[in-house]
Amino acid sequence: MQNKFNARKKDPVKSPSLPVSWIEVSDSVSRRCQFQPDGHLSVKIIDDSRPAIQRIVDSFLNTFFPSGYPYSVNEGYLRYTQFRALQHVTSAALSVLSTQSLLFAAGLRPTAAQATVVSWVLKDGMQHVGKLICSNLGARMDSEPKRWRVIADVLYDLGAGLEVISPLCPHLFLEMAGLGNFAKGMAVVAARATRLPIYSSFAKEGNLSDLFAKGEAISTLFNVVGIGAGLQLASTICSSIQGKLVAAPLLSIVHVYCVVEQMRATPINTLNPQRTAMIVADFVKSGRIPSPADIRYQEDLVFPGRLIEEAGNVKVGRALHEVIKPSKLVEMKQIFPEEKFVLNQSQKWVDMVLEHDASGEDALRGWLVAAYTANIKGPSHEPTASALLEAYEKMNDVFTPFLSELQGKGWHTDRFLDGAGSRFAW
């Protein structure tokens, strides 16, 4: 018996061995996958029957587009990328022309003292001042990233334009070049600050880092193309100041147009005053809730603060003491005791002031009340308490399904980006 037991003990049960290599076939490409002794996985292509043109296209997509494209990004990414590429070409070409003009204006042979002054004013002085001033506008850029992205490129072109014309007034070289770099400094901060919310609007699967990396790859590629185009222009038709005065405005127009088209294609999914008003107006008018892609081409990039009558002509951001009298404030809090907004009718619009911790949902509730009140009160200027209560009850009846569908369309309702607007705390 003991011998049998020992015999069994000497023959341990062997676990089934797992394969250390295998072949995967996908899209006419065969790959051998193998685990190395150190545990790392190596992948080697053993057969690729794709046409050469398809290999080139796939390689380009893998390098310059996020993994899983087009299913990993939101609608509009391709159009955004196309105009971004052209924007970088024109921007880089314009930069070459402006730099050449600065060298001409400086006389190409400045003294050591002049070089020190030029370096300070152009690089370390005025540009940094521009950056510091623009950094104070960060909250406004969160609220309106599209608008500030366009402003950034207009400022950049303005700075480049001053540099291009600097040879016409060499005695004002420092002033022209300093102002040009001041504008460029503001443009750099605005462009960088708005990059994240724009990329975030396209990130469909939490792939923000991938989008950012591929976006920078596209920027690098087409900046190089633009530099080459700029060098060609600078050595031919733009070798004279007359040629630059013709080419620079044309490049600037194309540059700004490309940025505008990029922003129009971008489906920002956060709530700000303009987008909230557009959502409420569509819902009150037709019962339909638009997605970020639905309203991207309707956004006003120049005057985003315009009032929308169907949404109640609501205006957000004024200080509480400027909006409402103390007696009226007490009345509003009695009508809406649990809400984090205050509404007050003025001659041309309805002011809404939010509490300091109000979210996007609170702003939506206030906006819906204002829109329903405008439909109920009729031609009378001041809404009655009964009209406000009726509008409030109507809002409560529809808000839960309204919010659920809104979030299902991709809107972020956890915060309301009102820029530098005033809020209050009890």
C-alpha positions as CSV (number, residue, x, y, z in Angstrom):
1,M,0.0,0.0,0.0
2,Q,2.8,2.3,1.0
3,N,4.6,1.6,-2.3
4,K,1.5,2.4,-4.4
5,F,1.2,5.7,-2.5
6,N,4.8,6.6,-3.2
7,A,4.4,5.6,-6.9
8,R,1.5,8.0,-7.2
9,K,3.4,10.7,-5.5
10,K,6.3,10.4,-7.9
11,D,4.0,11.1,-10.9
12,P,2.7,14.7,-10.4
13,V,-0.2,15.8,-12.5
14,K,1.1,17.9,-15.5
15,S,-0.8,21.1,-16.3
16,P,-1.7,21.5,-20.0
17,S,0.9,23.6,-21.7
18,L,-0.3,26.8,-23.2
19,P,0.8,27.8,-26.8
20,V,3.5,30.4,-26.8
21,S,2.9,31.4,-30.4
22,W,0.0,31.8,-32.8
23,I,-1.0,33.4,-36.1
24,E,-3.6,36.0,-36.5
25,V,-5.2,37.0,-39.8
26,S,-6.9,40.3,-40.3
27,D,-7.6,42.4,-43.4
28,S,-5.3,40.3,-45.6
29,V,-2.4,40.6,-43.1
30,S,-1.0,37.6,-41.3
31,R,0.8,38.2,-38.1
32,R,2.8,35.8,-35.9
33,C,2.3,36.6,-32.2
34,Q,4.8,35.0,-29.8
35,F,5.6,35.3,-26.1
36,Q,9.3,35.8,-25.4
37,P,11.0,34.1,-22.5
38,D,10.9,37.3,-20.5
39,G,7.1,37.5,-20.9
40,H,6.9,40.2,-23.6
41,L,4.7,39.7,-26.6
42,S,6.3,40.1,-30.1
43,V,4.3,40.5,-33.2
44,K,5.8,40.0,-36.7
45,I,4.0,40.3,-40.1
46,I,4.6,37.2,-42.1
47,D,2.3,37.9,-45.0
48,D,0.7,41.1,-46.3
49,S,-1.4,40.7,-49.5
50,R,-2.8,44.2,-49.5
51,P,-2.2,46.4,-52.5
52,A,0.7,48.9,-52.1
53,I,-1.7,51.9,-52.2
54,Q,-3.7,50.5,-49.4
55,R,-0.6,49.9,-47.3
56,I,0.4,53.5,-47.7
57,V,-3.1,54.7,-46.8
58,D,-3.3,52.5,-43.7
59,S,0.2,53.6,-42.7
60,F,-0.9,57.2,-43.0
61,L,-4.0,56.6,-41.0
62,N,-2.1,54.8,-38.2
63,T,0.4,57.7,-38.0
64,F,-1.9,60.7,-38.2
65,F,-5.4,59.5,-37.1
66,P,-6.4,58.0,-33.7
67,S,-6.7,54.2,-33.3
68,G,-10.0,52.9,-34.4
69,Y,-10.8,55.9,-36.7
70,P,-13.5,56.7,-37.7
71,Y,-15.4,54.9,-35.0
72,S,-13.3,56.2,-32.1
73,V,-14.1,59.9,-32.8
74,N,-17.2,62.1,-32.9
75,E,-18.7,63.5,-36.1
76,G,-16.8,66.3,-37.8
77,Y,-13.3,65.1,-37.0
78,L,-12.2,64.6,-40.6
79,R,-13.4,68.0,-41.7
80,Y,-11.7,69.6,-38.7
81,T,-8.4,67.8,-39.5
82,Q,-8.5,68.8,-43.2
83,F,-8.9,72.5,-42.4
84,R,-6.4,72.2,-39.6
85,A,-3.8,70.9,-42.0
86,L,-4.4,73.8,-44.4
87,Q,-4.3,76.2,-41.5
88,H,-0.8,75.1,-40.5
89,V,0.5,75.4,-44.0
90,T,-0.7,79.0,-44.4
91,S,0.4,79.9,-40.8
92,A,3.9,78.5,-41.3
93,A,4.3,80.2,-44.7
94,L,3.1,83.5,-43.3
95,S,5.6,83.1,-40.4
96,V,8.5,82.7,-42.9
97,L,7.5,85.9,-44.7
98,S,7.1,87.9,-41.5
99,T,10.5,86.7,-40.2
100,Q,12.2,87.7,-43.5
101,S,10.6,91.1,-43.2
102,L,11.9,91.6,-39.7
103,L,15.4,90.8,-40.8
104,F,15.2,93.3,-43.6
105,A,13.8,95.9,-41.2
106,A,16.6,95.2,-38.7
107,G,19.2,95.8,-41.4
108,L,20.6,92.2,-41.0
109,R,23.6,93.6,-39.1
110,P,22.5,95.0,-35.8
111,T,25.1,96.0,-33.2
112,A,25.6,94.0,-30.0
113,A,23.6,96.5,-28.0
114,Q,20.8,96.6,-30.5
115,A,20.7,92.9,-30.6
116,T,20.3,92.7,-26.8
117,V,17.4,95.2,-26.9
118,V,15.7,93.4,-29.8
119,S,16.0,90.1,-28.1
120,W,14.4,91.4,-24.9
121,V,11.6,93.3,-26.5
122,L,10.8,90.7,-29.1
123,K,11.3,87.4,-27.2
124,D,11.4,87.9,-23.5
125,G,9.5,91.2,-23.1
126,M,6.4,92.0,-25.1
127,Q,5.5,88.4,-25.9
128,H,5.5,87.5,-22.2
129,V,3.4,90.5,-21.4
130,G,0.9,89.4,-24.0
131,K,0.8,85.9,-22.4
132,L,0.3,87.2,-18.9
133,I,-2.6,89.4,-20.0
134,C,-4.3,86.7,-22.0
135,S,-3.9,84.2,-19.1
136,N,-6.4,86.2,-17.1
137,L,-9.1,85.3,-19.6
138,G,-9.0,81.5,-19.0
139,A,-12.6,81.2,-17.7
140,R,-13.9,82.9,-20.8
141,M,-12.0,80.5,-22.9
142,D,-13.6,77.5,-21.1
143,S,-17.0,79.0,-21.9
144,E,-16.4,79.9,-25.5
145,P,-13.4,77.9,-26.8
146,K,-14.4,78.2,-30.4
147,R,-14.6,82.0,-30.3
148,W,-11.3,82.3,-28.5
149,R,-9.6,79.9,-30.9
150,V,-10.6,82.2,-33.8
151,I,-9.5,85.2,-31.9
152,A,-6.1,83.6,-31.3
153,D,-5.5,83.2,-35.0
154,V,-6.7,86.7,-35.8
155,L,-4.2,88.0,-33.2
156,Y,-1.4,85.8,-34.7
157,D,-2.1,87.2,-38.1
158,L,-2.2,90.7,-36.8
159,G,1.2,90.2,-35.2
160,A,2.6,88.7,-38.4
161,G,1.1,91.6,-40.4
162,L,2.9,94.1,-38.3
163,E,6.2,92.3,-38.8
164,V,5.6,92.1,-42.6
165,I,5.2,95.8,-42.9
166,S,8.0,96.7,-40.6
167,P,10.5,97.3,-43.5
168,L,8.3,100.2,-44.5
169,C,9.1,102.1,-41.3
170,P,12.5,100.9,-40.1
171,H,12.8,103.7,-37.7
172,L,9.9,102.2,-35.8
173,F,11.3,98.7,-35.9
174,L,11.3,98.0,-32.2
175,E,7.8,99.3,-31.8
176,M,6.3,97.3,-34.7
177,A,8.2,94.1,-33.8
178,G,7.3,94.5,-30.1
179,L,3.6,95.0,-30.8
180,G,3.7,92.1,-33.3
181,N,5.1,89.7,-30.6
182,F,2.7,91.1,-28.0
183,A,-0.2,90.0,-30.2
184,K,1.5,86.6,-30.9
185,G,2.0,86.1,-27.2
186,M,-1.7,86.5,-26.6
187,A,-2.4,84.2,-29.5
188,V,-0.2,81.4,-28.2
189,V,-1.9,81.4,-24.8
190,A,-5.4,81.4,-26.3
191,A,-4.6,78.7,-28.8
192,R,-3.1,76.4,-26.2
193,A,-5.8,77.0,-23.7
194,T,-8.6,76.1,-26.1
195,R,-6.9,73.0,-27.5
196,L,-8.0,70.7,-24.7
197,P,-11.8,71.4,-24.8
198,I,-11.7,71.1,-28.6
199,Y,-9.9,67.7,-28.6
200,S,-12.2,66.6,-25.8
201,S,-15.3,67.1,-27.9
202,F,-14.0,64.6,-30.4
203,A,-12.9,62.0,-27.9
204,K,-15.5,59.3,-28.2
205,E,-13.9,56.4,-26.3
206,G,-11.8,58.2,-23.7
207,N,-8.9,58.4,-26.2
208,L,-8.0,62.0,-25.5
209,S,-4.2,61.4,-25.3
210,D,-4.3,59.5,-28.7
211,L,-6.2,62.4,-30.3
212,F,-3.8,64.9,-28.9
213,A,-0.7,63.0,-30.1
214,K,-2.1,62.5,-33.6
215,G,-3.1,66.1,-33.7
216,E,0.4,67.2,-32.9
217,A,1.7,64.8,-35.6
218,I,-0.5,66.5,-38.2
219,S,0.6,70.0,-37.0
220,T,4.3,69.0,-37.3
221,L,3.9,67.5,-40.8
222,F,2.0,70.4,-42.3
223,N,4.1,73.1,-40.5
224,V,7.1,71.6,-42.4
225,V,5.1,71.8,-45.6
226,G,4.2,75.4,-44.8
227,I,7.8,76.3,-44.1
228,G,8.8,74.9,-47.5
229,A,6.1,76.8,-49.2
230,G,7.1,80.0,-47.4
231,L,10.7,79.6,-48.3
232,Q,9.7,79.2,-52.0
233,L,7.5,82.3,-51.8
234,A,10.2,84.3,-50.0
235,S,12.8,83.5,-52.7
236,T,10.5,84.2,-55.7
237,I,7.4,86.4,-55.8
238,C,7.7,87.6,-52.2
239,S,11.4,88.6,-52.3
240,S,10.3,92.2,-52.4
241,I,8.1,94.1,-50.0
242,Q,5.5,94.6,-52.7
243,G,5.2,90.8,-53.2
244,K,4.7,90.3,-49.4
245,L,2.0,93.0,-49.2
246,V,0.0,90.9,-51.8
247,A,0.8,87.4,-50.5
248,A,0.5,88.0,-46.7
249,P,-3.1,89.2,-46.7
250,L,-4.1,86.3,-49.0
251,L,-2.4,83.8,-46.7
252,S,-4.1,85.4,-43.7
253,I,-7.5,85.2,-45.2
254,V,-7.1,81.5,-46.0
255,H,-5.7,81.0,-42.5
256,V,-8.6,82.5,-40.6
257,Y,-11.2,80.9,-42.9
258,C,-9.7,77.5,-42.1
259,V,-9.9,78.1,-38.4
260,V,-13.5,79.2,-38.7
261,E,-14.4,76.0,-40.6
262,Q,-12.5,73.9,-38.0
263,M,-14.5,75.5,-35.2
264,R,-17.8,75.1,-37.1
265,A,-17.1,71.4,-37.5
266,T,-16.3,70.9,-33.8
267,P,-19.2,69.5,-31.7
268,I,-18.5,71.0,-28.2
269,N,-20.6,69.0,-25.7
270,T,-20.4,71.3,-22.6
271,L,-23.1,73.7,-21.6
272,N,-22.5,77.5,-21.9
273,P,-25.1,80.3,-22.3
274,Q,-25.3,80.1,-26.1
275,R,-25.6,76.3,-26.4
276,T,-28.0,76.1,-23.4
277,A,-30.3,78.7,-25.0
278,M,-30.2,76.8,-28.4
279,I,-31.1,73.5,-26.7
280,V,-34.0,75.0,-24.7
281,A,-35.3,76.9,-27.8
282,D,-35.4,73.7,-29.9
283,F,-37.1,71.8,-27.0
284,V,-39.8,74.4,-26.3
285,K,-40.5,75.0,-30.0
286,S,-40.5,71.4,-31.3
287,G,-40.0,69.0,-28.4
288,R,-36.8,67.9,-30.0
289,I,-33.4,67.8,-28.2
290,P,-30.4,68.5,-30.4
291,S,-27.1,66.8,-30.1
292,P,-23.8,68.7,-30.1
293,A,-23.3,67.8,-33.8
294,D,-26.8,69.2,-34.6
295,I,-26.1,72.7,-33.3
296,R,-22.4,73.1,-34.1
297,Y,-23.0,75.0,-37.4
298,Q,-25.6,77.3,-35.7
299,E,-23.3,78.6,-33.0
300,D,-22.3,82.3,-33.4
301,L,-18.5,82.5,-33.2
302,V,-18.4,86.3,-33.2
303,F,-21.3,87.3,-31.0
304,P,-22.1,84.3,-28.8
305,G,-24.1,86.4,-26.3
306,R,-27.0,87.1,-28.6
307,L,-30.5,86.6,-27.1
308,I,-32.8,83.8,-28.4
309,E,-36.5,84.7,-28.1
310,E,-37.7,81.1,-28.2
311,A,-35.6,80.4,-25.1
312,G,-36.9,83.3,-23.1
313,N,-34.3,86.0,-24.0
314,V,-32.2,84.9,-21.0
315,K,-29.0,86.7,-20.1
316,V,-26.5,85.2,-17.6
317,G,-23.6,86.7,-15.8
318,R,-24.7,90.1,-14.3
319,A,-24.1,90.7,-10.7
320,L,-27.0,90.0,-8.3
321,H,-27.2,93.6,-6.9
322,E,-27.5,95.0,-10.5
323,V,-30.2,92.6,-11.4
324,I,-32.8,92.6,-8.7
325,K,-34.1,94.6,-5.8
326,P,-34.1,93.0,-2.3
327,S,-37.9,92.9,-2.1
328,K,-38.1,91.2,-5.5
329,L,-35.3,88.7,-4.4
330,V,-37.4,87.6,-1.4
331,E,-40.4,87.1,-3.7
332,M,-38.3,85.0,-6.1
333,K,-37.0,82.8,-3.3
334,Q,-40.5,82.2,-2.1
335,I,-41.6,81.0,-5.5
336,F,-38.4,78.9,-6.1
337,P,-37.3,78.0,-2.6
338,E,-35.1,75.0,-3.5
339,E,-33.6,76.3,-6.7
340,K,-30.1,77.7,-7.3
341,F,-31.1,80.4,-9.7
342,V,-32.8,83.8,-9.5
343,L,-34.8,85.2,-12.5
344,N,-35.8,88.8,-13.0
345,Q,-37.5,90.4,-16.0
346,S,-35.9,93.6,-17.3
347,Q,-37.0,95.7,-20.3
348,K,-35.2,93.7,-23.0
349,W,-34.3,90.4,-21.5
350,V,-34.6,88.1,-18.5
351,D,-31.6,88.1,-16.1
352,M,-30.6,84.8,-14.5
353,V,-28.1,84.7,-11.7
354,L,-26.8,81.4,-10.5
355,E,-25.6,80.3,-7.0
356,H,-21.8,79.7,-6.8
357,D,-22.2,75.9,-6.9
358,A,-25.0,75.7,-9.5
359,S,-24.5,73.0,-12.1
360,G,-25.6,72.7,-15.7
361,E,-28.8,71.1,-14.6
362,D,-29.6,74.1,-12.4
363,A,-29.0,76.4,-15.4
364,L,-31.3,74.3,-17.6
365,R,-34.1,74.4,-15.0
366,G,-33.9,78.2,-14.8
367,W,-33.8,78.5,-18.6
368,L,-36.8,76.3,-19.1
369,V,-38.8,78.3,-16.5
370,A,-37.9,81.6,-18.3
371,A,-38.9,80.1,-21.7
372,Y,-42.2,78.7,-20.4
373,T,-42.9,82.0,-18.6
374,A,-42.4,84.0,-21.8
375,N,-45.0,81.8,-23.5
376,I,-47.5,82.1,-20.6
377,K,-47.3,85.8,-19.7
378,G,-48.2,87.0,-23.2
379,P,-47.7,90.7,-24.1
380,S,-47.5,91.9,-20.5
381,H,-44.0,93.1,-19.5
382,E,-43.8,91.8,-15.9
383,P,-44.7,88.1,-15.3
384,T,-47.1,87.5,-12.4
385,A,-46.4,85.1,-9.6
386,S,-49.1,82.7,-11.0
387,A,-47.4,82.7,-14.4
388,L,-44.1,81.9,-12.8
389,L,-45.6,79.1,-10.7
390,E,-47.3,77.6,-13.8
391,A,-44.1,77.7,-15.7
392,Y,-42.2,76.2,-12.8
393,E,-44.7,73.3,-12.6
394,K,-44.5,72.7,-16.3
395,M,-40.7,72.6,-16.1
396,N,-40.8,70.0,-13.3
397,D,-43.2,67.8,-15.3
398,V,-40.8,67.6,-18.3
399,F,-37.4,68.0,-16.7
400,T,-36.6,64.3,-15.8
401,P,-37.1,62.9,-19.3
402,F,-35.6,66.1,-20.8
403,L,-32.4,65.7,-18.8
404,S,-32.2,61.9,-19.5
405,E,-32.5,62.4,-23.3
406,L,-30.1,65.4,-23.1
407,Q,-27.4,63.2,-21.5
408,G,-28.1,60.4,-23.9
409,K,-27.3,62.8,-26.8
410,G,-23.8,63.3,-25.3
411,W,-24.2,66.6,-23.4
412,H,-22.3,67.1,-20.1
413,T,-24.8,68.6,-17.6
414,D,-22.6,68.4,-14.5
415,R,-21.3,71.9,-15.0
416,F,-22.3,75.2,-16.5
417,L,-19.5,77.3,-18.1
418,D,-20.6,80.9,-17.9
419,G,-17.2,82.4,-18.3
420,A,-16.4,85.3,-16.0
421,G,-20.1,85.7,-15.1
422,S,-21.0,86.7,-11.5
423,R,-22.6,84.2,-9.1
424,F,-23.9,84.6,-5.6
425,A,-23.9,82.7,-2.3
426,W,-26.3,82.9,0.6
